[in-house]
Amino acid sequence: MSDWGPVFVAVVLFILLTPGLLVQIPGRGRFVEFGNFQTSGVSILVHSILYFALICIFLLAIGVHVYVG
């Protein structure tokens, strides 16, 4: 059986934390902007740090596992 948990968590977090798609922190006009489809270097850095922190929490601390097959 193969463990698809890390792949599933990484793909979902990547989609949810893409800057400008759903939310952008920090935004251009406000601290948080929703669905503006724009990005900046600072927001890419913030979203990368959030992605790394959440991936570490879900994969190392919680240990998400999804076995298929």
N, C-alpha and C positions, 0 to 999 in steps of 0.2 A: 504494500500500500504506500502511496506517496502522500506527503504532507503538503497540502495546498494552502495552508493557513497563512504563511508569510507572503505568498504571492497575492492572495485575496486582499489581505490587509494593506499591502503596498499599493495595489491598483486603486482600491477605494479611497485611500488617503490622498493619493496623487490626484485623482479626479476632484475630490472635495477641496483640496488645498491649492489648486491652480490659481495663481493670483489673477483677480479680475473676473473669473468665471462666475462664482457664487458670491464671494466676498473678497474684499481687498483691504488689508491692514498694513500700513497706513494708507489711506486714500489720498487723492490729490487735493480735495477740498475739505474733507472731514477725516476724522480718525478711522472710521469704518465706512466703507462704501459697498453697496450691494449691486452686483450684476452690471458693472460699467464697462467690462471688456477692455480695460486699459490696465497698464502695469507700469511699475517703475523699479529701479534698482533696489531701492530700500524695501519695497514690498516683496520682491523676490527673495531678499535676504531674510526677512521676517518669516515668510512662508516656508523657506527652507529649514530654518531653525525649528519652527513648529512641526514640520514633517519629521525631522530627525527625532525630536523629543517624543512625538506620538508613536513613531515606529519602534523606538526603544521601549516605551511603556507597554505597547501591545505585544511585542514579540519576546522581549526579555523578561519583563516583570510579570505580565499576566500569562504569557505562553499560549497564544492562540494557535490551535491546531485544527485542521480540517483534513480528514483522511478520505480519499476517493479511490475506489477500486478495490 
